[in-house]
Amino acid sequence: MRRRPRIPPSPLPQREGVDPVRIRLPRDGEWATVREHLVERLAAGAGVIDGMLGDGLIVGADGRPVAPDAAYEPGMFVWFHRELPDEVPVPFALDVVYRDDHIVVADKPHFLATTPRGSHVAETALARLRRELGLPAIGAAHRLDRLTAGLVLFTVRPEERGAYQTLFRDRLVRKEYEAVAPYDAGLALPRMVTSRIVKERGVLAAREVAGEPNALTEVELTGHRAGLGRYRLLPRTGQTHQLRVHMNTLGVPILGDPLYPVVTGPVPAGDFRRPLQLLARVLEFTDPVTGRAHRFVSGRALRAWSSYDDWARKA
């Protein structure tokens, strides 16, 4: 068995709470130079890579710029900072509900991504926490959809992150969500919804297919009024968009969902109206490092339940 290579520490600092990109050159390949490989791998265009190399923006493990004609070295690591996109700030607070030497639990607002991805990089919960708390090594133990609000667990020490991620992998975290959706008097609840969900790369919406179930959600109705229902959702698994898919399957899609039952056009940047009415309300687990029993509750409220007219207002 080939041993995994030791990854050197990054020679570049974070920028706006965002880590530099790290690339390891493959051990097999026919590239003559580092430049040739990066042009092919990054699909950014030869001019972009040449410009970065010429400006000394791509560095090796020693922090020195990689020369434009540097020979290809199998297994070599290089780093650079990605060009930060022009992001519209998410105008809602990211609240810290708990912090100790090992973890940080944040109460994430709607529209804020958990970790850098795609066009959301510096305007993410991870980057914000790194900047605001002065904790450059903080990392996410799991992710919450950008459109979903609520509790997210972050780890303070990189060497402990695996222990907390294992809690989620082994389903040792009790998660409770709250949703606002149409009320259907004929829908028998509570019930366990089971199905097989697949999410294909490049396709916005997940779908249910025949086969062995891989998604289980317990759905309860906790109240209803004026045609709306307030639901408690208890996921037993963690498939992508699982709660949104299962609520749509029951015929009561979550209010504000741009994907279910139909995919709508993209919302313009800066439009923070009518957020998805889904909230990660409770996070409960036994700390794998300290042994302490934790139970955290979000302080956020779903606006469509507390004030539907305010949530539905068009301007």
C-alpha positions as CSV (number, residue, x, y, z in Angstrom):
1,M,0.0,0.0,0.0
2,R,1.4,3.4,-1.0
3,R,1.7,5.8,1.9
4,R,-0.1,9.1,1.7
5,P,2.3,12.0,1.2
6,R,2.9,14.4,4.0
7,I,1.2,17.7,3.2
8,P,3.5,20.6,4.0
9,P,2.0,23.6,5.8
10,S,0.7,26.3,3.5
11,P,3.3,29.0,2.8
12,L,0.6,31.5,2.0
13,P,-1.7,33.1,4.7
14,Q,-5.5,33.1,4.4
15,R,-7.1,35.9,2.6
16,E,-10.5,37.2,3.9
17,G,-10.7,34.0,5.9
18,V,-10.3,31.9,2.8
19,D,-7.5,29.3,2.4
20,P,-5.2,29.4,-0.6
21,V,-5.7,26.7,-3.2
22,R,-3.4,23.7,-2.8
23,I,-2.5,21.5,-5.8
24,R,-0.4,18.4,-5.8
25,L,1.2,17.5,-9.1
26,P,0.4,13.9,-10.1
27,R,3.1,11.3,-9.9
28,D,2.6,10.2,-13.4
29,G,2.2,12.4,-16.4
30,E,4.0,13.7,-19.5
31,W,4.1,17.4,-18.7
32,A,7.5,19.1,-19.2
33,T,6.8,22.0,-16.9
34,V,4.6,23.0,-14.0
35,R,3.0,25.6,-16.2
36,E,1.8,23.0,-18.8
37,H,0.1,20.9,-16.1
38,L,-1.6,23.9,-14.5
39,V,-2.9,25.2,-17.8
40,E,-4.5,21.8,-18.6
41,R,-5.8,21.1,-15.1
42,L,-7.2,24.5,-14.1
43,A,-8.9,25.3,-17.5
44,A,-8.3,28.9,-16.8
45,G,-6.6,29.7,-20.0
46,A,-2.8,29.9,-20.8
47,G,-2.9,33.7,-20.4
48,V,-4.2,33.5,-16.8
49,I,-1.7,31.0,-15.7
50,D,1.2,32.8,-17.4
51,G,0.1,36.0,-15.7
52,M,0.0,34.4,-12.3
53,L,3.4,32.8,-12.8
54,G,4.9,36.0,-14.1
55,D,3.6,37.9,-11.1
56,G,4.9,35.3,-8.6
57,L,1.5,34.4,-7.4
58,I,2.0,30.6,-7.6
59,V,4.4,29.3,-4.9
60,G,6.0,26.1,-3.8
61,A,6.3,24.7,-0.3
62,D,9.2,27.0,0.5
63,G,7.1,30.0,-0.3
64,R,9.2,31.0,-3.3
65,P,7.4,31.8,-6.6
66,V,7.4,29.0,-9.1
67,A,9.3,30.0,-12.2
68,P,7.4,30.2,-15.5
69,D,9.7,27.6,-17.0
70,A,10.0,25.4,-13.8
71,A,10.4,21.7,-14.6
72,Y,7.6,19.4,-13.7
73,E,8.2,17.5,-10.5
74,P,5.9,14.6,-9.7
75,G,4.3,14.9,-6.3
76,M,5.2,18.6,-5.9
77,F,2.8,20.9,-4.0
78,V,2.0,24.4,-5.2
79,W,-0.3,27.1,-3.7
80,F,-2.0,30.2,-4.9
81,H,-4.9,32.4,-4.0
82,R,-8.1,32.2,-6.1
83,E,-9.5,35.4,-7.5
84,L,-12.3,36.3,-5.0
85,P,-15.6,36.8,-6.8
86,D,-17.5,40.1,-6.3
87,E,-20.0,38.9,-3.7
88,V,-23.0,40.8,-2.4
89,P,-22.8,40.7,1.4
90,V,-25.4,38.7,3.2
91,P,-27.0,41.3,5.5
92,F,-27.8,39.0,8.4
93,A,-25.9,38.3,11.5
94,L,-24.0,35.0,12.1
95,D,-24.6,34.3,15.8
96,V,-22.3,32.2,17.9
97,V,-24.4,30.2,20.4
98,Y,-21.5,28.2,22.0
99,R,-17.7,28.2,22.0
100,D,-15.1,26.3,23.9
101,D,-11.5,25.1,23.2
102,H,-12.7,22.5,20.8
103,I,-15.9,23.6,19.0
104,V,-17.9,26.6,17.9
105,V,-21.6,26.3,17.2
106,A,-23.0,29.0,15.0
107,D,-26.6,29.9,14.2
108,K,-26.5,30.5,10.4
109,P,-28.9,32.9,8.6
110,H,-30.6,32.0,5.4
111,F,-28.6,32.7,2.2
112,L,-25.2,32.3,3.8
113,A,-23.2,29.3,2.5
114,T,-21.5,27.1,5.1
115,T,-18.1,26.8,3.3
116,P,-16.5,28.3,0.2
117,R,-18.0,26.9,-3.0
118,G,-18.6,28.2,-6.4
119,S,-19.5,31.9,-6.4
120,H,-19.8,32.0,-2.6
121,V,-16.3,32.3,-1.1
122,A,-15.6,35.1,1.4
123,E,-19.4,35.5,2.1
124,T,-19.6,32.1,3.9
125,A,-20.1,31.1,7.5
126,L,-16.6,29.5,7.7
127,A,-14.8,32.6,6.3
128,R,-16.8,35.0,8.5
129,L,-16.1,33.0,11.7
130,R,-12.4,32.9,10.9
131,R,-12.3,36.7,10.5
132,E,-14.6,37.6,13.3
133,L,-13.3,35.1,15.9
134,G,-9.6,35.3,14.9
135,L,-9.5,31.5,14.5
136,P,-7.8,30.8,11.1
137,A,-7.7,27.0,11.7
138,I,-11.5,26.6,12.3
139,G,-13.2,24.1,10.1
140,A,-16.7,22.9,9.4
141,A,-17.7,19.5,10.8
142,H,-20.7,19.3,8.4
143,R,-22.6,21.5,6.0
144,L,-26.0,23.1,5.9
145,D,-27.5,24.2,2.6
146,R,-27.0,27.9,1.8
147,L,-30.8,28.5,1.8
148,T,-31.4,26.7,5.1
149,A,-30.9,28.6,8.4
150,G,-29.9,27.2,11.7
151,L,-27.2,25.4,13.7
152,V,-23.8,24.4,12.3
153,L,-20.9,22.8,14.2
154,F,-17.4,24.0,13.6
155,T,-14.2,22.5,15.0
156,V,-11.4,24.7,16.4
157,R,-8.5,22.3,16.1
158,P,-7.8,20.6,12.7
159,E,-6.5,17.4,14.4
160,E,-9.8,16.9,16.1
161,R,-12.1,17.6,13.1
162,G,-12.2,13.9,12.1
163,A,-13.7,12.9,15.5
164,Y,-16.6,15.3,15.1
165,Q,-17.1,14.5,11.4
166,T,-17.4,10.8,12.5
167,L,-20.4,11.7,14.7
168,F,-22.3,12.8,11.6
169,R,-21.1,9.9,9.5
170,D,-22.2,7.4,12.1
171,R,-25.5,9.2,12.7
172,L,-24.7,9.9,16.4
173,V,-26.0,13.5,16.1
174,R,-29.7,14.1,16.7
175,K,-30.9,16.8,14.4
176,E,-34.3,18.4,14.5
177,Y,-35.5,20.8,11.8
178,E,-38.5,23.1,11.6
179,A,-40.4,23.9,8.4
180,V,-43.4,26.0,7.2
181,A,-45.3,24.5,4.3
182,P,-49.0,24.2,3.2
183,Y,-51.4,22.4,5.5
184,D,-53.2,19.4,4.2
185,A,-55.9,18.1,6.5
186,G,-55.9,14.8,4.7
187,L,-52.2,14.1,5.3
188,A,-51.8,11.5,8.1
189,L,-49.0,12.6,10.4
190,P,-46.7,11.7,12.1
191,R,-45.1,9.3,9.6
192,M,-41.7,8.1,8.5
193,V,-41.0,8.9,4.9
194,T,-38.5,6.6,3.2
195,S,-37.2,6.6,-0.4
196,R,-34.0,6.4,-2.4
197,I,-32.7,9.9,-3.3
198,V,-30.0,10.6,-6.0
199,K,-28.3,13.9,-6.7
200,E,-26.5,14.1,-9.9
201,R,-23.5,16.4,-10.4
202,G,-24.5,19.5,-12.3
203,V,-28.2,18.9,-11.8
204,L,-29.8,21.4,-9.4
205,A,-32.6,19.2,-8.0
206,A,-32.3,15.7,-6.4
207,R,-34.8,13.1,-7.4
208,E,-36.3,9.9,-6.0
209,V,-35.7,6.6,-7.8
210,A,-36.6,3.0,-7.3
211,G,-34.3,0.9,-5.2
212,E,-33.1,0.4,-1.6
213,P,-34.1,3.4,0.5
214,N,-31.2,5.6,1.5
215,A,-33.2,8.5,3.0
216,L,-35.5,8.4,6.1
217,T,-37.3,11.4,7.6
218,E,-39.8,11.4,10.5
219,V,-42.4,14.2,9.8
220,E,-44.6,15.6,12.5
221,L,-47.2,18.4,12.4
222,T,-46.8,20.8,15.4
223,G,-49.4,23.4,14.4
224,H,-51.5,24.8,11.6
225,R,-53.4,28.0,10.8
226,A,-54.6,29.9,7.8
227,G,-53.7,27.1,5.4
228,L,-50.1,26.8,6.7
229,G,-48.6,24.0,8.7
230,R,-45.6,24.1,11.0
231,Y,-43.7,20.9,10.8
232,R,-41.0,19.1,12.9
233,L,-38.6,17.1,10.7
234,L,-36.3,14.5,12.2
235,P,-33.9,13.2,9.6
236,R,-32.4,9.7,10.2
237,T,-30.1,10.0,7.2
238,G,-28.4,12.9,5.5
239,Q,-29.0,12.8,1.7
240,T,-28.6,16.1,-0.2
241,H,-31.9,18.0,-0.1
242,Q,-33.5,15.1,1.8
243,L,-36.0,17.2,3.8
244,R,-37.0,19.3,0.8
245,V,-37.5,16.3,-1.4
246,H,-39.6,14.4,1.3
247,M,-41.8,17.4,2.0
248,N,-42.5,17.7,-1.7
249,T,-43.2,14.0,-2.0
250,L,-45.9,14.5,0.7
251,G,-47.5,17.2,-1.4
252,V,-46.5,20.0,1.0
253,P,-43.4,21.6,-0.4
254,I,-41.6,23.9,1.9
255,L,-42.4,27.6,1.4
256,G,-39.8,29.5,-0.6
257,D,-38.2,26.5,-2.2
258,P,-36.8,27.4,-5.6
259,L,-36.2,23.7,-6.6
260,Y,-39.2,21.7,-5.4
261,P,-41.7,21.0,-6.9
262,V,-40.3,22.9,-9.9
263,V,-37.0,24.6,-10.6
264,T,-37.5,28.3,-10.9
265,G,-35.2,30.9,-12.4
266,P,-32.1,32.0,-10.4
267,V,-32.8,34.7,-7.8
268,P,-30.9,37.9,-8.6
269,A,-27.8,38.6,-6.4
270,G,-28.9,40.7,-3.4
271,D,-32.5,39.5,-3.4
272,F,-32.9,38.2,0.2
273,R,-36.7,38.1,0.1
274,R,-38.8,35.1,0.9
275,P,-36.1,32.8,2.3
276,L,-36.7,29.0,2.3
277,Q,-38.7,28.3,5.4
278,L,-36.5,25.5,6.7
279,L,-34.5,25.8,10.0
280,A,-32.0,23.5,11.7
281,R,-33.6,24.0,15.1
282,V,-31.8,21.5,17.4
283,L,-28.3,19.9,17.4
284,E,-27.7,17.3,20.1
285,F,-24.7,15.0,20.6
286,T,-22.1,13.8,23.0
287,D,-18.7,15.5,22.5
288,P,-16.2,12.9,21.3
289,V,-13.3,14.8,22.8
290,T,-14.6,16.0,26.2
291,G,-17.4,13.5,26.7
292,R,-19.8,16.4,27.5
293,A,-23.5,16.0,26.4
294,H,-24.5,19.0,24.3
295,R,-27.9,20.2,23.2
296,F,-28.1,23.5,21.2
297,V,-31.3,25.3,20.1
298,S,-31.5,27.9,17.4
299,G,-32.8,31.3,18.4
300,R,-34.1,32.0,14.9
301,A,-37.8,32.1,13.8
302,L,-39.3,31.3,10.5
303,R,-41.0,34.5,9.3
304,A,-43.7,32.8,7.2
305,W,-45.1,31.4,10.5
306,S,-44.6,34.4,12.7
307,S,-45.7,36.9,10.0
308,Y,-46.7,35.5,6.7
309,D,-47.5,38.8,5.1
310,D,-44.1,40.2,6.0
311,W,-42.4,37.1,4.5
312,A,-44.4,37.1,1.3
313,R,-44.1,40.9,0.7
314,K,-42.7,41.4,-2.9
315,A,-40.8,44.6,-2.2
